[in-house]
Amino acid sequence: MWTLVCFVVVSAACASASGLTSSAPQPASAGRARRQGIARLKSRRMAPSYPLGVVSGAMDLGIAGRVALVTGGSRGIGRAIAAELAAEGASVAIASRSPAASAEELGVAGFAHDASEPDRAGELVAAVESRLGPIDILVANTGGPPAGPDPLGFEREEWEGAYRTLVLHPMALVGAVMPGMRARRWGRVVNVASTSVREVLPHLTLSNAHRAATLAAWKTIARDVAGDGVTVNSVLPGRIGTERLFSLSGSREAAEAGAAQEVPAGRVGTPEEMAAAAAFLCSARASYVTGVALLVDGGLTRSV
């Protein structure tokens, strides 16, 4: 029996080393790009840290040399995803209102862009592709809209603003990158949503409504493009330790205390844990995973 186990393990390792496990051909510079990405992050001491003694190390996800665009990539979850993709050797661009400092720290390309202007999404995609090449991976991420205790207390302008940033903007990005992905028969699209699409959250009416709309659109698109080698998925963060969570909770301490009481895992999640889940969905290994909304919430969501 042990002989069989060893044979399977060694065979799998050999297949991985020879590239037999990859679902798509890799760029010629893939190995070099991946090594450079790992070395760059290590030199900046940017390797993600995990709780409970777990250390993040590069796993070959088959995306070395791929071009990735991460919006909202200068802080929080978006920044962590950008770092994770860069560690895997991807050529990463981040977009935000003020990307310069984070781009320099991460060793990635930065592009100034405002998610409240969906009509300029095409310009962003064109700028990234002009500098780095065709976009293979899109991570649509943005900050949340205003919160408020009264579900009927939001002004029309606030509803329209949330619609622009949470629905129109990610749809415009997908519309800009999808033709190229389908033509090349390879693409990964990931939307950073929220657990509120499964169970609505108090005080977050605008987020509840608009993130659910985008999730439905993502699912529809996923079925349409699956035959062209493009996957379209969402990640649903729960209580992840970001400025947004701390602000909504009143303080970091309040957020951590609430998570200790209410989250089955007993703690707040880290942006790096979110990034690990998103990076897998961006990978060559996830080629048969599409239309999925993946909860990353420490078990908090009760619905099936």
C-alpha positions, 0 to 999 in steps of 0.5 A: 500500500505504501508503495502505491502511495509513494508511486502516486505522489512521485508521479504527480510531482513528475507530472507537475515538473514537466508541465503536464498538470497545466491546462494551458500553455505557459509563456516562455518567460514563465519560470523567470518571471515567477522567480523574479516575482518571488525574489522581489517580494522577499527582498521587500519583506512583503510575504503575506503572514498568516495566523497560527504559524502558517507561512505563505510560500509560492505555490505554482499556480501556472500564472507566471508571466500572465498580465493581471489588473487589480482595481482598488489595489492600493490597500486592503484586500486589493493590495493583498491580492496584487501581492499574492499574484506578483509572488506567483510571477504575474505581471501585475497592475494596480488601479486606484485613485492614488496608486503610486506608493503601493505600486512602488512598495509592491514592485508592480505597475500603478495606474490612477483610476476612479471606480466612480467613472465607469465610462473610463474603464476602457481607457484604463484597460487600454493603458495597462495593455499598452504597457504590460500586454494583453490582460489575462487576469482581472480582479474587480475590487472596490471600496464599499458605499456609505452605510446607514441605519435606515434602509430608506434613508439614502438619497437618490445620488447615493443609490446612483453612486453605488450603482456606478461603482459596484455594478457599472464599473465592474461590468465595463471592465469585463466588457473591455477585457473579455473579447481578448480573453475569448480570442486567446481562449484563456482568462480569469475574472474575479469579483470581490463582493461580500457575504451580504450577497448571501445574507444581508448585513444591517446598515449596508443596504446599498452594498447588499443590493448592488453587490447581489446584482453584480453577482447575478451578472457574473454568473450569467457571464460565466455560463456564456464564456466557459467554452472559451477557456475563461472563468468568471468567479466571485469571492465573498469576504466576511469580517476581514481586517481592513480599514472598512471593517474597523470603521463600520465596527467603531474600532479595530478592538470592537471588530476583533471582539465581535469576531471572537464572539460571533465568527466560528473561527473565533477571529477576524480574517486577514487580507492575505487569507482573502488573497490566497482564495482569490489567487487560486481562482485566478490560477491555471489550476482552477480551469474547471471552476467557474460561476462560483461565489466562494465564501471566505468568512471563517464559517460566519455565513449560516446559509447553505 
